[in-house]
Amino acid sequence: MANVVELKVNLHCHECIKKILKAIKKIEDIETYNVDTELNKVTVTGNVTTEEVIRVLQKVRKTASAWDEDQAAAVS
């Protein structure tokens, strides 16, 4: 079964987004991914865990944290 991993990541420039996308594409067993620059949110779907995706983003020097319900409510 596919997991949905939602993370808060600082997406402040085009180069950052390119690094993040390149790193995410290297993860095995992902089905889909999405980067929302307005919300600073990265969503990855597949056979992955939150910890795996955070670790991959840390390798490209990006700080990521789990997207929690409080953040979702603040945006709505």
mmJSON file of the N, C-alpha and C atoms, coordinates in Angstrom:
{"data_MODEL":{"atom_site":{
"group_PDB":["ATOM","ATOM","ATOM","ATOM","ATOM","ATOM","ATOM","ATOM","ATOM","ATOM","ATOM","ATOM","ATOM","ATOM","ATOM","ATOM","ATOM","ATOM","ATOM","ATOM","ATOM","ATOM","ATOM","ATOM","ATOM","ATOM","ATOM","ATOM","ATOM","ATOM","ATOM","ATOM","ATOM","ATOM","ATOM","ATOM","ATOM","ATOM","ATOM","ATOM","ATOM","ATOM","ATOM","ATOM","ATOM","ATOM","ATOM","ATOM","ATOM","ATOM","ATOM","ATOM","ATOM","ATOM","ATOM","ATOM","ATOM","ATOM","ATOM","ATOM","ATOM","ATOM","ATOM","ATOM","ATOM","ATOM","ATOM","ATOM","ATOM","ATOM","ATOM","ATOM","ATOM","ATOM","ATOM","ATOM","ATOM","ATOM","ATOM","ATOM","ATOM","ATOM","ATOM","ATOM","ATOM","ATOM","ATOM","ATOM","ATOM","ATOM","ATOM","ATOM","ATOM","ATOM","ATOM","ATOM","ATOM","ATOM","ATOM","ATOM","ATOM","ATOM","ATOM","ATOM","ATOM","ATOM","ATOM","ATOM","ATOM","ATOM","ATOM","ATOM","ATOM","ATOM","ATOM","ATOM","ATOM","ATOM","ATOM","ATOM","ATOM","ATOM","ATOM","ATOM","ATOM","ATOM","ATOM","ATOM","ATOM","ATOM","ATOM","ATOM","ATOM","ATOM","ATOM","ATOM","ATOM","ATOM","ATOM","ATOM","ATOM","ATOM","ATOM","ATOM","ATOM","ATOM","ATOM","ATOM","ATOM","ATOM","ATOM","ATOM","ATOM","ATOM","ATOM","ATOM","ATOM","ATOM","ATOM","ATOM","ATOM","ATOM","ATOM","ATOM","ATOM","ATOM","ATOM","ATOM","ATOM","ATOM","ATOM","ATOM","ATOM","ATOM","ATOM","ATOM","ATOM","ATOM","ATOM","ATOM","ATOM","ATOM","ATOM","ATOM","ATOM","ATOM","ATOM","ATOM","ATOM","ATOM","ATOM","ATOM","ATOM","ATOM","ATOM","ATOM","ATOM","ATOM","ATOM","ATOM","ATOM","ATOM","ATOM","ATOM","ATOM","ATOM","ATOM","ATOM","ATOM","ATOM","ATOM","ATOM","ATOM","ATOM","ATOM","ATOM","ATOM","ATOM","ATOM","ATOM","ATOM","ATOM","ATOM","ATOM","ATOM","ATOM","ATOM","ATOM"],
"id":[1,2,3,4,5,6,7,8,9,10,11,12,13,14,15,16,17,18,19,20,21,22,23,24,25,26,27,28,29,30,31,32,33,34,35,36,37,38,39,40,41,42,43,44,45,46,47,48,49,50,51,52,53,54,55,56,57,58,59,60,61,62,63,64,65,66,67,68,69,70,71,72,73,74,75,76,77,78,79,80,81,82,83,84,85,86,87,88,89,90,91,92,93,94,95,96,97,98,99,100,101,102,103,104,105,106,107,108,109,110,111,112,113,114,115,116,117,118,119,120,121,122,123,124,125,126,127,128,129,130,131,132,133,134,135,136,137,138,139,140,141,142,143,144,145,146,147,148,149,150,151,152,153,154,155,156,157,158,159,160,161,162,163,164,165,166,167,168,169,170,171,172,173,174,175,176,177,178,179,180,181,182,183,184,185,186,187,188,189,190,191,192,193,194,195,196,197,198,199,200,201,202,203,204,205,206,207,208,209,210,211,212,213,214,215,216,217,218,219,220,221,222,223,224,225,226,227,228],
"type_symbol":["N","C","C","N","C","C","N","C","C","N","C","C","N","C","C","N","C","C","N","C","C","N","C","C","N","C","C","N","C","C","N","C","C","N","C","C","N","C","C","N","C","C","N","C","C","N","C","C","N","C","C","N","C","C","N","C","C","N","C","C","N","C","C","N","C","C","N","C","C","N","C","C","N","C","C","N","C","C","N","C","C","N","C","C","N","C","C","N","C","C","N","C","C","N","C","C","N","C","C","N","C","C","N","C","C","N","C","C","N","C","C","N","C","C","N","C","C","N","C","C","N","C","C","N","C","C","N","C","C","N","C","C","N","C","C","N","C","C","N","C","C","N","C","C","N","C","C","N","C","C","N","C","C","N","C","C","N","C","C","N","C","C","N","C","C","N","C","C","N","C","C","N","C","C","N","C","C","N","C","C","N","C","C","N","C","C","N","C","C","N","C","C","N","C","C","N","C","C","N","C","C","N","C","C","N","C","C","N","C","C","N","C","C","N","C","C","N","C","C","N","C","C","N","C","C","N","C","C"],
"label_atom_id":["N","CA","C","N","CA","C","N","CA","C","N","CA","C","N","CA","C","N","CA","C","N","CA","C","N","CA","C","N","CA","C","N","CA","C","N","CA","C","N","CA","C","N","CA","C","N","CA","C","N","CA","C","N","CA","C","N","CA","C","N","CA","C","N","CA","C","N","CA","C","N","CA","C","N","CA","C","N","CA","C","N","CA","C","N","CA","C","N","CA","C","N","CA","C","N","CA","C","N","CA","C","N","CA","C","N","CA","C","N","CA","C","N","CA","C","N","CA","C","N","CA","C","N","CA","C","N","CA","C","N","CA","C","N","CA","C","N","CA","C","N","CA","C","N","CA","C","N","CA","C","N","CA","C","N","CA","C","N","CA","C","N","CA","C","N","CA","C","N","CA","C","N","CA","C","N","CA","C","N","CA","C","N","CA","C","N","CA","C","N","CA","C","N","CA","C","N","CA","C","N","CA","C","N","CA","C","N","CA","C","N","CA","C","N","CA","C","N","CA","C","N","CA","C","N","CA","C","N","CA","C","N","CA","C","N","CA","C","N","CA","C","N","CA","C","N","CA","C","N","CA","C","N","CA","C","N","CA","C","N","CA","C","N","CA","C"],
"label_alt_id":[null,null,null,null,null,null,null,null,null,null,null,null,null,null,null,null,null,null,null,null,null,null,null,null,null,null,null,null,null,null,null,null,null,null,null,null,null,null,null,null,null,null,null,null,null,null,null,null,null,null,null,null,null,null,null,null,null,null,null,null,null,null,null,null,null,null,null,null,null,null,null,null,null,null,null,null,null,null,null,null,null,null,null,null,null,null,null,null,null,null,null,null,null,null,null,null,null,null,null,null,null,null,null,null,null,null,null,null,null,null,null,null,null,null,null,null,null,null,null,null,null,null,null,null,null,null,null,null,null,null,null,null,null,null,null,null,null,null,null,null,null,null,null,null,null,null,null,null,null,null,null,null,null,null,null,null,null,null,null,null,null,null,null,null,null,null,null,null,null,null,null,null,null,null,null,null,null,null,null,null,null,null,null,null,null,null,null,null,null,null,null,null,null,null,null,null,null,null,null,null,null,null,null,null,null,null,null,null,null,null,null,null,null,null,null,null,null,null,null,null,null,null,null,null,null,null,null,null],
"label_comp_id":["MET","MET","MET","ALA","ALA","ALA","ASN","ASN","ASN","VAL","VAL","VAL","VAL","VAL","VAL","GLU","GLU","GLU","LEU","LEU","LEU","LYS","LYS","LYS","VAL","VAL","VAL","ASN","ASN","ASN","LEU","LEU","LEU","HIS","HIS","HIS","CYS","CYS","CYS","HIS","HIS","HIS","GLU","GLU","GLU","CYS","CYS","CYS","ILE","ILE","ILE","LYS","LYS","LYS","LYS","LYS","LYS","ILE","ILE","ILE","LEU","LEU","LEU","LYS","LYS","LYS","ALA","ALA","ALA","ILE","ILE","ILE","LYS","LYS","LYS","LYS","LYS","LYS","ILE","ILE","ILE","GLU","GLU","GLU","ASP","ASP","ASP","ILE","ILE","ILE","GLU","GLU","GLU","THR","THR","THR","TYR","TYR","TYR","ASN","ASN","ASN","VAL","VAL","VAL","ASP","ASP","ASP","THR","THR","THR","GLU","GLU","GLU","LEU","LEU","LEU","ASN","ASN","ASN","LYS","LYS","LYS","VAL","VAL","VAL","THR","THR","THR","VAL","VAL","VAL","THR","THR","THR","GLY","GLY","GLY","ASN","ASN","ASN","VAL","VAL","VAL","THR","THR","THR","THR","THR","THR","GLU","GLU","GLU","GLU","GLU","GLU","VAL","VAL","VAL","ILE","ILE","ILE","ARG","ARG","ARG","VAL","VAL","VAL","LEU","LEU","LEU","GLN","GLN","GLN","LYS","LYS","LYS","VAL","VAL","VAL","ARG","ARG","ARG","LYS","LYS","LYS","THR","THR","THR","ALA","ALA","ALA","SER","SER","SER","ALA","ALA","ALA","TRP","TRP","TRP","ASP","ASP","ASP","GLU","GLU","GLU","ASP","ASP","ASP","GLN","GLN","GLN","ALA","ALA","ALA","ALA","ALA","ALA","ALA","ALA","ALA","VAL","VAL","VAL","SER","SER","SER"],
"label_asym_id":["A","A","A","A","A","A","A","A","A","A","A","A","A","A","A","A","A","A","A","A","A","A","A","A","A","A","A","A","A","A","A","A","A","A","A","A","A","A","A","A","A","A","A","A","A","A","A","A","A","A","A","A","A","A","A","A","A","A","A","A","A","A","A","A","A","A","A","A","A","A","A","A","A","A","A","A","A","A","A","A","A","A","A","A","A","A","A","A","A","A","A","A","A","A","A","A","A","A","A","A","A","A","A","A","A","A","A","A","A","A","A","A","A","A","A","A","A","A","A","A","A","A","A","A","A","A","A","A","A","A","A","A","A","A","A","A","A","A","A","A","A","A","A","A","A","A","A","A","A","A","A","A","A","A","A","A","A","A","A","A","A","A","A","A","A","A","A","A","A","A","A","A","A","A","A","A","A","A","A","A","A","A","A","A","A","A","A","A","A","A","A","A","A","A","A","A","A","A","A","A","A","A","A","A","A","A","A","A","A","A","A","A","A","A","A","A","A","A","A","A","A","A","A","A","A","A","A","A"],
"label_entity_id":["1","1","1","1","1","1","1","1","1","1","1","1","1","1","1","1","1","1","1","1","1","1","1","1","1","1","1","1","1","1","1","1","1","1","1","1","1","1","1","1","1","1","1","1","1","1","1","1","1","1","1","1","1","1","1","1","1","1","1","1","1","1","1","1","1","1","1","1","1","1","1","1","1","1","1","1","1","1","1","1","1","1","1","1","1","1","1","1","1","1","1","1","1","1","1","1","1","1","1","1","1","1","1","1","1","1","1","1","1","1","1","1","1","1","1","1","1","1","1","1","1","1","1","1","1","1","1","1","1","1","1","1","1","1","1","1","1","1","1","1","1","1","1","1","1","1","1","1","1","1","1","1","1","1","1","1","1","1","1","1","1","1","1","1","1","1","1","1","1","1","1","1","1","1","1","1","1","1","1","1","1","1","1","1","1","1","1","1","1","1","1","1","1","1","1","1","1","1","1","1","1","1","1","1","1","1","1","1","1","1","1","1","1","1","1","1","1","1","1","1","1","1","1","1","1","1","1","1"],
"label_seq_id":[1,1,1,2,2,2,3,3,3,4,4,4,5,5,5,6,6,6,7,7,7,8,8,8,9,9,9,10,10,10,11,11,11,12,12,12,13,13,13,14,14,14,15,15,15,16,16,16,17,17,17,18,18,18,19,19,19,20,20,20,21,21,21,22,22,22,23,23,23,24,24,24,25,25,25,26,26,26,27,27,27,28,28,28,29,29,29,30,30,30,31,31,31,32,32,32,33,33,33,34,34,34,35,35,35,36,36,36,37,37,37,38,38,38,39,39,39,40,40,40,41,41,41,42,42,42,43,43,43,44,44,44,45,45,45,46,46,46,47,47,47,48,48,48,49,49,49,50,50,50,51,51,51,52,52,52,53,53,53,54,54,54,55,55,55,56,56,56,57,57,57,58,58,58,59,59,59,60,60,60,61,61,61,62,62,62,63,63,63,64,64,64,65,65,65,66,66,66,67,67,67,68,68,68,69,69,69,70,70,70,71,71,71,72,72,72,73,73,73,74,74,74,75,75,75,76,76,76],
"pdbx_PDB_ins_code":[null,null,null,null,null,null,null,null,null,null,null,null,null,null,null,null,null,null,null,null,null,null,null,null,null,null,null,null,null,null,null,null,null,null,null,null,null,null,null,null,null,null,null,null,null,null,null,null,null,null,null,null,null,null,null,null,null,null,null,null,null,null,null,null,null,null,null,null,null,null,null,null,null,null,null,null,null,null,null,null,null,null,null,null,null,null,null,null,null,null,null,null,null,null,null,null,null,null,null,null,null,null,null,null,null,null,null,null,null,null,null,null,null,null,null,null,null,null,null,null,null,null,null,null,null,null,null,null,null,null,null,null,null,null,null,null,null,null,null,null,null,null,null,null,null,null,null,null,null,null,null,null,null,null,null,null,null,null,null,null,null,null,null,null,null,null,null,null,null,null,null,null,null,null,null,null,null,null,null,null,null,null,null,null,null,null,null,null,null,null,null,null,null,null,null,null,null,null,null,null,null,null,null,null,null,null,null,null,null,null,null,null,null,null,null,null,null,null,null,null,null,null,null,null,null,null,null,null],
"Cartn_x":[0.839,0.0,0.886,0.469,1.255,1.055,2.143,2.105,2.104,1.49,1.545,2.367,3.495,4.392,4.262,3.875,3.743,4.742,5.565,6.623,6.602,6.995,7.205,8.68,8.948,10.319,10.399,11.482,11.654,11.983,11.031,11.191,11.309,12.495,12.602,13.159,13.726,14.234,14.13,14.275,14.154,15.225,16.442,17.529,17.225,16.619,16.233,15.226,14.269,13.236,13.856,14.786,15.458,16.225,16.924,17.669,16.725,15.62,14.649,14.052,13.646,13.061,14.063,15.295,16.33,16.528,16.554,16.735,15.543,14.342,13.129,13.042,13.402,13.311,14.221,15.239,16.166,15.652,14.602,14.047,13.361,13.687,13.05,11.622,10.776,9.393,8.489,8.785,7.833,6.877,5.652,4.649,4.418,4.235,4.017,4.729,4.939,5.48,4.948,4.871,4.373,5.09,5.426,6.046,5.126,4.636,3.742,4.531,4.927,5.772,5.012,3.702,2.92,2.834,2.716,2.578,3.907,4.987,6.271,6.06,5.373,4.986,5.447,6.022,6.427,5.608,4.979,4.185,4.76,5.032,5.559,4.651,4.255,3.414,4.174,4.128,4.788,5.149,6.015,6.444,7.643,7.387,8.424,7.892,8.817,8.434,8.818,8.24,8.576,10.066,10.603,12.02,12.917,12.548,13.34,13.404,12.259,12.211,12.977,12.82,13.569,15.064,15.5,16.926,17.467,16.706,17.121,17.237,16.294,16.34,17.494,17.808,18.937,20.258,20.341,21.559,21.82,20.748,20.922,20.798,21.046,21.086,19.765,18.662,17.335,16.75,16.228,15.582,14.115,13.654,12.262,11.678,10.395,9.695,8.322,7.749,6.438,5.4,4.553,3.451,2.361,2.038,1.033,-0.306,-1.302,-2.666,-2.803,-1.99,-2.053,-1.659,-0.645,-0.224,-1.321,-1.938,-3.0,-4.172,-4.521,-5.645,-5.312,-4.061,-3.663,-3.728,-3.53,-3.55,-4.983,-5.861,-7.264,-8.019],
"Cartn_y":[-1.187,0.0,1.253,2.249,3.478,4.389,4.973,5.964,7.349,8.29,9.679,10.43,10.992,11.737,13.215,14.014,15.463,16.165,17.029,17.694,19.192,19.921,21.357,21.572,22.252,22.493,23.941,24.626,26.006,26.019,26.491,26.531,27.985,28.564,30.002,30.384,29.43,29.806,28.624,28.933,27.908,26.829,27.22,26.249,25.26,25.753,24.87,23.823,24.28,23.372,22.32,22.728,21.776,20.722,21.136,20.199,19.201,19.729,18.877,17.853,18.31,17.396,16.326,16.712,15.766,14.705,15.13,14.196,13.249,13.797,12.974,11.93,12.315,11.385,10.168,10.279,9.172,8.152,8.499,7.59,6.424,5.208,4.032,3.899,3.314,2.974,4.182,5.331,6.427,6.33,6.732,6.71,8.111,9.073,10.457,11.385,12.612,13.646,14.983,15.927,17.26,18.266,19.408,20.495,21.703,22.169,23.331,24.509,25.428,26.546,27.561,27.664,28.612,28.185,26.89,26.371,25.9,25.907,25.316,23.873,23.128,21.756,20.802,19.68,18.616,17.382,16.773,15.568,14.447,13.312,12.144,10.964,10.224,9.048,7.828,6.769,5.532,4.698,3.739,2.848,3.491,4.625,5.39,5.84,6.194,6.731,8.203,8.885,10.289,10.433,9.537,9.598,9.439,8.549,8.346,9.619,10.247,11.452,12.593,12.748,13.786,13.551,12.315,11.984,12.342,12.05,12.381,13.898,14.631,16.093,16.678,16.068,16.54,16.363,15.356,15.133,16.275,16.974,18.134,19.429,19.311,20.447,21.209,20.466,21.058,20.549,21.454,21.089,20.807,19.681,19.291,18.801,19.036,18.534,18.048,17.176,16.618,17.728,17.653,18.585,18.137,18.967,18.535,19.214,18.776,19.274,20.761,21.265,22.678,23.548,23.118,23.865,23.819,22.687,22.542,23.448,23.527,24.371,25.857,26.237,27.636,28.13,27.224,27.571,27.694,26.879,26.857,28.129],
"Cartn_z":[0.0,0.0,0.0,-0.74,-0.867,0.344,0.786,1.849,1.214,1.892,1.466,2.501,2.053,2.93,2.576,3.566,3.358,4.268,3.661,4.41,4.185,5.207,5.091,4.77,3.646,3.195,2.718,3.065,2.63,1.132,0.325,-1.131,-1.559,-1.409,-1.655,-3.02,-3.784,-5.11,-6.07,-7.336,-8.365,-8.218,-7.838,-7.668,-6.544,-5.467,-4.354,-4.842,-5.593,-6.096,-7.006,-7.866,-8.755,-7.96,-6.901,-6.06,-5.388,-4.886,-4.201,-5.163,-6.345,-7.329,-7.757,-7.977,-8.376,-7.297,-6.039,-4.923,-4.787,-4.907,-4.758,-5.865,-7.072,-8.209,-8.044,-7.21,-6.988,-5.972,-5.25,-4.243,-4.949,-4.52,-5.096,-4.587,-5.409,-5.047,-4.832,-5.467,-5.384,-6.578,-6.353,-7.408,-7.954,-7.05,-7.466,-6.496,-6.955,-6.081,-6.545,-5.608,-5.922,-5.031,-5.619,-4.872,-4.98,-3.847,-3.8,-3.24,-4.131,-3.708,-2.856,-3.037,-2.237,-0.776,-0.561,0.804,1.391,0.59,1.019,1.443,0.574,0.903,-0.195,0.233,-0.683,-0.317,-1.323,-1.105,-1.959,-1.337,-2.036,-1.718,-2.756,-2.581,-3.066,-2.29,-2.686,-1.479,-1.709,-0.639,0.075,0.731,1.429,2.787,3.663,4.967,5.034,5.979,6.205,6.474,7.279,7.632,6.409,5.49,4.272,3.432,3.253,2.423,3.098,4.4,5.133,4.996,5.119,5.011,3.621,2.572,1.207,1.038,1.592,1.472,2.291,3.418,4.217,3.471,2.623,1.838,0.855,0.426,-0.462,0.348,1.655,2.582,2.675,2.653,2.834,4.14,4.922,6.174,5.891,6.361,6.151,7.468,7.636,8.813,8.377,9.178,8.85,8.778,7.783,7.617,8.575,9.56,10.534,10.275,10.986,10.777,11.109,12.052,12.399,11.205,10.465,9.279,8.219,8.047,7.047,7.4,8.676,9.105,8.935,9.173,9.048,7.614,6.676,5.251,4.755,5.3,4.828,5.087],
"occupancy":[1.0,1.0,1.0,1.0,1.0,1.0,1.0,1.0,1.0,1.0,1.0,1.0,1.0,1.0,1.0,1.0,1.0,1.0,1.0,1.0,1.0,1.0,1.0,1.0,1.0,1.0,1.0,1.0,1.0,1.0,1.0,1.0,1.0,1.0,1.0,1.0,1.0,1.0,1.0,1.0,1.0,1.0,1.0,1.0,1.0,1.0,1.0,1.0,1.0,1.0,1.0,1.0,1.0,1.0,1.0,1.0,1.0,1.0,1.0,1.0,1.0,1.0,1.0,1.0,1.0,1.0,1.0,1.0,1.0,1.0,1.0,1.0,1.0,1.0,1.0,1.0,1.0,1.0,1.0,1.0,1.0,1.0,1.0,1.0,1.0,1.0,1.0,1.0,1.0,1.0,1.0,1.0,1.0,1.0,1.0,1.0,1.0,1.0,1.0,1.0,1.0,1.0,1.0,1.0,1.0,1.0,1.0,1.0,1.0,1.0,1.0,1.0,1.0,1.0,1.0,1.0,1.0,1.0,1.0,1.0,1.0,1.0,1.0,1.0,1.0,1.0,1.0,1.0,1.0,1.0,1.0,1.0,1.0,1.0,1.0,1.0,1.0,1.0,1.0,1.0,1.0,1.0,1.0,1.0,1.0,1.0,1.0,1.0,1.0,1.0,1.0,1.0,1.0,1.0,1.0,1.0,1.0,1.0,1.0,1.0,1.0,1.0,1.0,1.0,1.0,1.0,1.0,1.0,1.0,1.0,1.0,1.0,1.0,1.0,1.0,1.0,1.0,1.0,1.0,1.0,1.0,1.0,1.0,1.0,1.0,1.0,1.0,1.0,1.0,1.0,1.0,1.0,1.0,1.0,1.0,1.0,1.0,1.0,1.0,1.0,1.0,1.0,1.0,1.0,1.0,1.0,1.0,1.0,1.0,1.0,1.0,1.0,1.0,1.0,1.0,1.0,1.0,1.0,1.0,1.0,1.0,1.0,1.0,1.0,1.0,1.0,1.0,1.0],
"B_iso_or_equiv":[0.0,0.0,0.0,0.0,0.0,0.0,0.0,0.0,0.0,0.0,0.0,0.0,0.0,0.0,0.0,0.0,0.0,0.0,0.0,0.0,0.0,0.0,0.0,0.0,0.0,0.0,0.0,0.0,0.0,0.0,0.0,0.0,0.0,0.0,0.0,0.0,0.0,0.0,0.0,0.0,0.0,0.0,0.0,0.0,0.0,0.0,0.0,0.0,0.0,0.0,0.0,0.0,0.0,0.0,0.0,0.0,0.0,0.0,0.0,0.0,0.0,0.0,0.0,0.0,0.0,0.0,0.0,0.0,0.0,0.0,0.0,0.0,0.0,0.0,0.0,0.0,0.0,0.0,0.0,0.0,0.0,0.0,0.0,0.0,0.0,0.0,0.0,0.0,0.0,0.0,0.0,0.0,0.0,0.0,0.0,0.0,0.0,0.0,0.0,0.0,0.0,0.0,0.0,0.0,0.0,0.0,0.0,0.0,0.0,0.0,0.0,0.0,0.0,0.0,0.0,0.0,0.0,0.0,0.0,0.0,0.0,0.0,0.0,0.0,0.0,0.0,0.0,0.0,0.0,0.0,0.0,0.0,0.0,0.0,0.0,0.0,0.0,0.0,0.0,0.0,0.0,0.0,0.0,0.0,0.0,0.0,0.0,0.0,0.0,0.0,0.0,0.0,0.0,0.0,0.0,0.0,0.0,0.0,0.0,0.0,0.0,0.0,0.0,0.0,0.0,0.0,0.0,0.0,0.0,0.0,0.0,0.0,0.0,0.0,0.0,0.0,0.0,0.0,0.0,0.0,0.0,0.0,0.0,0.0,0.0,0.0,0.0,0.0,0.0,0.0,0.0,0.0,0.0,0.0,0.0,0.0,0.0,0.0,0.0,0.0,0.0,0.0,0.0,0.0,0.0,0.0,0.0,0.0,0.0,0.0,0.0,0.0,0.0,0.0,0.0,0.0,0.0,0.0,0.0,0.0,0.0,0.0,0.0,0.0,0.0,0.0,0.0,0.0],
"pdbx_formal_charge":[null,null,null,null,null,null,null,null,null,null,null,null,null,null,null,null,null,null,null,null,null,null,null,null,null,null,null,null,null,null,null,null,null,null,null,null,null,null,null,null,null,null,null,null,null,null,null,null,null,null,null,null,null,null,null,null,null,null,null,null,null,null,null,null,null,null,null,null,null,null,null,null,null,null,null,null,null,null,null,null,null,null,null,null,null,null,null,null,null,null,null,null,null,null,null,null,null,null,null,null,null,null,null,null,null,null,null,null,null,null,null,null,null,null,null,null,null,null,null,null,null,null,null,null,null,null,null,null,null,null,null,null,null,null,null,null,null,null,null,null,null,null,null,null,null,null,null,null,null,null,null,null,null,null,null,null,null,null,null,null,null,null,null,null,null,null,null,null,null,null,null,null,null,null,null,null,null,null,null,null,null,null,null,null,null,null,null,null,null,null,null,null,null,null,null,null,null,null,null,null,null,null,null,null,null,null,null,null,null,null,null,null,null,null,null,null,null,null,null,null,null,null,null,null,null,null,null,null],
"auth_seq_id":[1,1,1,2,2,2,3,3,3,4,4,4,5,5,5,6,6,6,7,7,7,8,8,8,9,9,9,10,10,10,11,11,11,12,12,12,13,13,13,14,14,14,15,15,15,16,16,16,17,17,17,18,18,18,19,19,19,20,20,20,21,21,21,22,22,22,23,23,23,24,24,24,25,25,25,26,26,26,27,27,27,28,28,28,29,29,29,30,30,30,31,31,31,32,32,32,33,33,33,34,34,34,35,35,35,36,36,36,37,37,37,38,38,38,39,39,39,40,40,40,41,41,41,42,42,42,43,43,43,44,44,44,45,45,45,46,46,46,47,47,47,48,48,48,49,49,49,50,50,50,51,51,51,52,52,52,53,53,53,54,54,54,55,55,55,56,56,56,57,57,57,58,58,58,59,59,59,60,60,60,61,61,61,62,62,62,63,63,63,64,64,64,65,65,65,66,66,66,67,67,67,68,68,68,69,69,69,70,70,70,71,71,71,72,72,72,73,73,73,74,74,74,75,75,75,76,76,76],
"auth_comp_id":["MET","MET","MET","ALA","ALA","ALA","ASN","ASN","ASN","VAL","VAL","VAL","VAL","VAL","VAL","GLU","GLU","GLU","LEU","LEU","LEU","LYS","LYS","LYS","VAL","VAL","VAL","ASN","ASN","ASN","LEU","LEU","LEU","HIS","HIS","HIS","CYS","CYS","CYS","HIS","HIS","HIS","GLU","GLU","GLU","CYS","CYS","CYS","ILE","ILE","ILE","LYS","LYS","LYS","LYS","LYS","LYS","ILE","ILE","ILE","LEU","LEU","LEU","LYS","LYS","LYS","ALA","ALA","ALA","ILE","ILE","ILE","LYS","LYS","LYS","LYS","LYS","LYS","ILE","ILE","ILE","GLU","GLU","GLU","ASP","ASP","ASP","ILE","ILE","ILE","GLU","GLU","GLU","THR","THR","THR","TYR","TYR","TYR","ASN","ASN","ASN","VAL","VAL","VAL","ASP","ASP","ASP","THR","THR","THR","GLU","GLU","GLU","LEU","LEU","LEU","ASN","ASN","ASN","LYS","LYS","LYS","VAL","VAL","VAL","THR","THR","THR","VAL","VAL","VAL","THR","THR","THR","GLY","GLY","GLY","ASN","ASN","ASN","VAL","VAL","VAL","THR","THR","THR","THR","THR","THR","GLU","GLU","GLU","GLU","GLU","GLU","VAL","VAL","VAL","ILE","ILE","ILE","ARG","ARG","ARG","VAL","VAL","VAL","LEU","LEU","LEU","GLN","GLN","GLN","LYS","LYS","LYS","VAL","VAL","VAL","ARG","ARG","ARG","LYS","LYS","LYS","THR","THR","THR","ALA","ALA","ALA","SER","SER","SER","ALA","ALA","ALA","TRP","TRP","TRP","ASP","ASP","ASP","GLU","GLU","GLU","ASP","ASP","ASP","GLN","GLN","GLN","ALA","ALA","ALA","ALA","ALA","ALA","ALA","ALA","ALA","VAL","VAL","VAL","SER","SER","SER"],
"auth_asym_id":["A","A","A","A","A","A","A","A","A","A","A","A","A","A","A","A","A","A","A","A","A","A","A","A","A","A","A","A","A","A","A","A","A","A","A","A","A","A","A","A","A","A","A","A","A","A","A","A","A","A","A","A","A","A","A","A","A","A","A","A","A","A","A","A","A","A","A","A","A","A","A","A","A","A","A","A","A","A","A","A","A","A","A","A","A","A","A","A","A","A","A","A","A","A","A","A","A","A","A","A","A","A","A","A","A","A","A","A","A","A","A","A","A","A","A","A","A","A","A","A","A","A","A","A","A","A","A","A","A","A","A","A","A","A","A","A","A","A","A","A","A","A","A","A","A","A","A","A","A","A","A","A","A","A","A","A","A","A","A","A","A","A","A","A","A","A","A","A","A","A","A","A","A","A","A","A","A","A","A","A","A","A","A","A","A","A","A","A","A","A","A","A","A","A","A","A","A","A","A","A","A","A","A","A","A","A","A","A","A","A","A","A","A","A","A","A","A","A","A","A","A","A","A","A","A","A","A","A"],
"auth_atom_id":["N","CA","C","N","CA","C","N","CA","C","N","CA","C","N","CA","C","N","CA","C","N","CA","C","N","CA","C","N","CA","C","N","CA","C","N","CA","C","N","CA","C","N","CA","C","N","CA","C","N","CA","C","N","CA","C","N","CA","C","N","CA","C","N","CA","C","N","CA","C","N","CA","C","N","CA","C","N","CA","C","N","CA","C","N","CA","C","N","CA","C","N","CA","C","N","CA","C","N","CA","C","N","CA","C","N","CA","C","N","CA","C","N","CA","C","N","CA","C","N","CA","C","N","CA","C","N","CA","C","N","CA","C","N","CA","C","N","CA","C","N","CA","C","N","CA","C","N","CA","C","N","CA","C","N","CA","C","N","CA","C","N","CA","C","N","CA","C","N","CA","C","N","CA","C","N","CA","C","N","CA","C","N","CA","C","N","CA","C","N","CA","C","N","CA","C","N","CA","C","N","CA","C","N","CA","C","N","CA","C","N","CA","C","N","CA","C","N","CA","C","N","CA","C","N","CA","C","N","CA","C","N","CA","C","N","CA","C","N","CA","C","N","CA","C","N","CA","C","N","CA","C","N","CA","C","N","CA","C","N","CA","C","N","CA","C"],
"pdbx_PDB_model_num":[1,1,1,1,1,1,1,1,1,1,1,1,1,1,1,1,1,1,1,1,1,1,1,1,1,1,1,1,1,1,1,1,1,1,1,1,1,1,1,1,1,1,1,1,1,1,1,1,1,1,1,1,1,1,1,1,1,1,1,1,1,1,1,1,1,1,1,1,1,1,1,1,1,1,1,1,1,1,1,1,1,1,1,1,1,1,1,1,1,1,1,1,1,1,1,1,1,1,1,1,1,1,1,1,1,1,1,1,1,1,1,1,1,1,1,1,1,1,1,1,1,1,1,1,1,1,1,1,1,1,1,1,1,1,1,1,1,1,1,1,1,1,1,1,1,1,1,1,1,1,1,1,1,1,1,1,1,1,1,1,1,1,1,1,1,1,1,1,1,1,1,1,1,1,1,1,1,1,1,1,1,1,1,1,1,1,1,1,1,1,1,1,1,1,1,1,1,1,1,1,1,1,1,1,1,1,1,1,1,1,1,1,1,1,1,1,1,1,1,1,1,1,1,1,1,1,1,1]
}}}
